[in-house]
Structure formats: C-alpha cells, structure tokens
C-alpha cells in the first residue's frame, strides 16, 4: 500500500508541473518551426492537430502552424515598417512643410515612397 501511495505521489509530482506550465509563445522562438514543434510537444499531437486543423489525410497541422506563425511575423514586420515610414514622413513634413507639399500630395504618398525606397 505504501508503494502504491509513493508511486502516485511521484506521478503527481511529474504530471502537475507539466500541466501547469505556460504554453509557448511565438516570441520565445527564433522561427515558426521551432515554436510549432514546442507547441506540438506541450499539447500532444492530437490536440495540436485539432488546434491547427488538418486536411483529409490528417498530416498537415504542423505545416499550417508554421505558415500561420510565419505570416503573422511578416505582418508584424510590415506594420513596423509602415509605422517607421509614417514617422519619418511626419518628421519630414514638420521640418519643411512647403517642400513636403511640393514633393508629395499627402502623407500616404510619402509613406509609399519611403517604403519603396527602403525595400
């Protein structure tokens, strides 16, 4: 009876911390593939497949996860570029409004031109 109790306590000591561990976040990993692998390991393959969906052969959840994370990171980079270009254009407009008005019709054109020249 004591051995059974000891085994139950040991199992609980291993299972409870892993169940309480926080899910990984994409920011914690260098790329989407590493993040998806960590999520798949933490949730289990069936829960992972349910979370990210699969096609008829039930084998594409990992690819969908990587794609979703890669697209989200690309969108975040693009948003950051938009904000940086807009800030540069606003600064340019504040420094010399007449030159800005002569060069660009509006702030949107300046942002578009700034992104085009940087990318």
MISE-293050 format. One record per residue: residue number from 0; residue in three letters; x, y, z of N, C-alpha, C in turn. Coordinates in steps of 0.1 Angstrom, whole numbers. Example, Ala and Ser with C-alpha at 12.3 -4.5 7.8 and 13.67 -1.06 7.14 Angstrom:
<sites>
SITE_0_Ala_132_-57_78_123_-45_78_132_-33_78
SITE_1_Ser_128_-22_71_137_-11_71_129_0_79
</sites>
This chain:
<sites>
SITE_0_Unk_8_-12_0_0_0_0_9_13_0
SITE_1_Unk_20_12_8_29_24_8_35_26_-5
SITE_2_Unk_39_15_-12_45_16_-25_35_23_-35
SITE_3_Unk_23_19_-35_13_24_-44_11_39_-41
SITE_4_Unk_11_43_-28_10_57_-25_22_65_-29
SITE_5_Unk_34_59_-27_46_66_-32_46_67_-47
SITE_6_Unk_42_58_-54_41_58_-69_31_69_-73
SITE_7_Unk_20_70_-67_10_80_-70_16_94_-67
SITE_8_Unk_23_96_-56_29_109_-53_39_113_-64
SITE_9_Unk_48_103_-68_58_106_-77_52_110_-91
SITE_10_Unk_42_102_-95_35_106_-108_29_120_-107
SITE_11_Unk_22_123_-96_16_136_-94_27_147_-95
SITE_12_Unk_39_144_-89_50_154_-89_55_157_-103
SITE_13_Unk_54_147_-112_58_149_-125_48_155_-134
SITE_14_Unk_35_150_-132_24_155_-141_19_169_-138
SITE_15_Unk_18_172_-126_12_185_-122_20_197_-127
SITE_16_Unk_34_197_-125_41_209_-130_40_210_-145
SITE_17_Unk_40_199_-153_39_200_-167_26_205_-172
SITE_18_Unk_15_201_-164_2_206_-167_0_221_-165
SITE_19_Unk_7_226_-155_6_240_-151_16_249_-159
SITE_20_Unk_25_243_-166_34_251_-174_27_259_-185
SITE_21_Unk_32_271_-187_26_280_-196_28_275_-210
SITE_22_Unk_19_278_-219_20_274_-233_31_283_-239
SITE_23_Unk_39_278_-249_49_286_-255_43_297_-263
SITE_24_Unk_50_308_-265_46_319_-274_55_320_-285
SITE_25_Unk_50_325_-297_59_326_-308_71_335_-306
SITE_26_Unk_70_345_-297_81_355_-294_92_348_-287
SITE_27_Unk_90_336_-281_100_329_-274_109_321_-283
SITE_28_Unk_106_320_-296_113_312_-305_119_320_-317
SITE_29_Unk_129_315_-323_136_321_-334_127_321_-347
SITE_30_Unk_120_310_-349_112_309_-361_99_300_-358
SITE_31_Unk_90_300_-367_77_293_-365_79_278_-364
SITE_32_Unk_88_272_-371_90_258_-370_94_254_-356
SITE_33_Unk_103_261_-349_106_257_-336_95_260_-326
SITE_34_Unk_87_270_-328_76_273_-320_65_262_-321
SITE_35_Unk_62_258_-334_52_248_-336_57_234_-330
SITE_36_Unk_69_231_-331_74_219_-325_72_219_-310
SITE_37_Unk_75_230_-304_73_231_-289_58_230_-285
SITE_38_Unk_50_236_-293_35_236_-291_30_221_-292
SITE_39_Unk_35_215_-303_31_201_-305_36_192_-294
SITE_40_Unk_48_194_-289_53_186_-277_45_189_-265
SITE_41_Unk_41_202_-262_35_205_-250_20_201_-250
SITE_42_Unk_13_202_-261_-1_198_-262_-4_184_-266
SITE_43_Unk_6_178_-272_3_164_-278_-1_165_-292
SITE_44_Unk_1_155_-300_-1_156_-314_-16_157_-318
SITE_45_Unk_-25_150_-310_-39_151_-313_-45_165_-310
SITE_46_Unk_-41_170_-299_-46_184_-295_-40_194_-305
SITE_47_Unk_-28_192_-309_-21_201_-318_-29_201_-332
SITE_48_Unk_-32_189_-336_-39_187_-349_-53_194_-348
SITE_49_Unk_-59_192_-337_-72_199_-335_-71_214_-335
SITE_50_Unk_-61_219_-329_-59_233_-328_-56_240_-341
SITE_51_Unk_-47_233_-349_-43_239_-362_-50_234_-374
SITE_52_Unk_-59_224_-372_-67_219_-383_-58_210_-392
SITE_53_Unk_-65_201_-399_-58_192_-408_-66_190_-420
SITE_54_Unk_-59_184_-430_-67_181_-443_-72_167_-442
SITE_55_Unk_-76_161_-453_-82_148_-452_-72_137_-448
SITE_56_Unk_-59_138_-450_-50_128_-446_-45_130_-431
SITE_57_Unk_-50_140_-425_-46_143_-411_-31_145_-409
SITE_58_Unk_-24_151_-418_-10_153_-417_-4_167_-419
SITE_59_Unk_-13_177_-420_-7_190_-423_-8_200_-412
SITE_60_Unk_-11_196_-400_-13_206_-389_0_213_-386
SITE_61_Unk_11_206_-387_24_213_-385_27_223_-395
SITE_62_Unk_25_220_-408_27_230_-419_17_242_-417
SITE_63_Unk_5_240_-413_-4_251_-411_0_260_-400
SITE_64_Unk_6_253_-389_11_261_-378_22_270_-382
SITE_65_Unk_32_264_-389_44_271_-393_40_283_-403
SITE_66_Unk_31_280_-412_26_290_-421_19_302_-414
SITE_67_Unk_11_298_-404_3_308_-396_13_318_-389
SITE_68_Unk_23_312_-383_33_319_-375_41_328_-384
SITE_69_Unk_46_322_-395_54_330_-405_46_342_-410
SITE_70_Unk_34_340_-414_26_351_-419_23_361_-408
SITE_71_Unk_21_357_-396_19_367_-385_32_375_-383
SITE_72_Unk_43_369_-383_56_376_-382_58_386_-393
SITE_73_Unk_55_381_-405_57_390_-417_48_402_-416
SITE_74_Unk_35_400_-412_26_411_-410_31_421_-399
SITE_75_Unk_37_416_-389_42_424_-378_54_432_-383
SITE_76_Unk_62_426_-391_74_434_-397_69_445_-407
SITE_77_Unk_58_441_-415_53_451_-424_46_463_-416
SITE_78_Unk_39_460_-405_33_470_-397_44_479_-391
SITE_79_Unk_55_473_-387_66_481_-381_72_490_-392
SITE_80_Unk_74_485_-404_79_493_-415_70_504_-418
SITE_81_Unk_57_502_-418_47_512_-421_48_523_-410
SITE_82_Unk_49_519_-397_50_529_-387_62_537_-388
SITE_83_Unk_74_531_-391_86_538_-392_86_548_-404
SITE_84_Unk_80_543_-415_79_552_-427_70_564_-424
SITE_85_Unk_59_561_-417_49_572_-414_56_582_-404
SITE_86_Unk_64_577_-395_71_586_-385_81_595_-393
SITE_87_Unk_88_589_-402_98_596_-410_91_607_-418
SITE_88_Unk_80_604_-424_73_613_-432_67_625_-424
SITE_89_Unk_62_622_-412_57_632_-404_68_641_-399
SITE_90_Unk_80_636_-397_91_644_-393_95_653_-404
SITE_91_Unk_95_647_-416_99_655_-428_89_666_-431
SITE_92_Unk_76_663_-429_66_673_-431_67_685_-420
SITE_93_Unk_71_681_-408_72_691_-397_84_700_-400
SITE_94_Unk_95_694_-405_107_702_-407_106_712_-419
SITE_95_Unk_99_708_-429_97_717_-441_84_714_-448
SITE_96_Unk_74_720_-443_60_717_-449_59_721_-463
SITE_97_Unk_65_732_-468_64_736_-481_71_726_-491
SITE_98_Unk_82_721_-487_90_712_-496_82_699_-496
SITE_99_Unk_76_695_-484_68_682_-484_56_683_-493
SITE_100_Unk_49_695_-492_37_697_-501_41_697_-516
SITE_101_Unk_52_702_-519_57_702_-533_60_688_-538
SITE_102_Unk_66_680_-529_71_667_-533_60_656_-533
SITE_103_Unk_51_657_-522_40_647_-521_27_654_-520
SITE_104_Unk_17_647_-525_3_653_-524_-2_651_-509
SITE_105_Unk_2_640_-503_-3_637_-490_6_628_-482
SITE_106_Unk_3_625_-470_12_616_-462_13_602_-467
SITE_107_Unk_2_597_-473_2_584_-479_12_582_-490
SITE_108_Unk_13_592_-498_23_591_-509_37_591_-504
SITE_109_Unk_39_598_-494_52_599_-488_56_585_-481
SITE_110_Unk_46_579_-474_48_566_-468_51_556_-479
SITE_111_Unk_43_556_-489_45_546_-500_59_548_-507
SITE_112_Unk_63_560_-509_77_563_-515_88_559_-505
SITE_113_Unk_86_561_-492_96_558_-482_98_542_-481
SITE_114_Unk_86_535_-482_87_521_-481_93_515_-494
SITE_115_Unk_90_521_-505_96_516_-518_111_518_-518
SITE_116_Unk_116_529_-513_130_532_-514_138_524_-503
SITE_117_Unk_131_520_-492_138_512_-482_138_497_-485
SITE_118_Unk_128_492_-493_126_478_-495_130_474_-509
</sites>
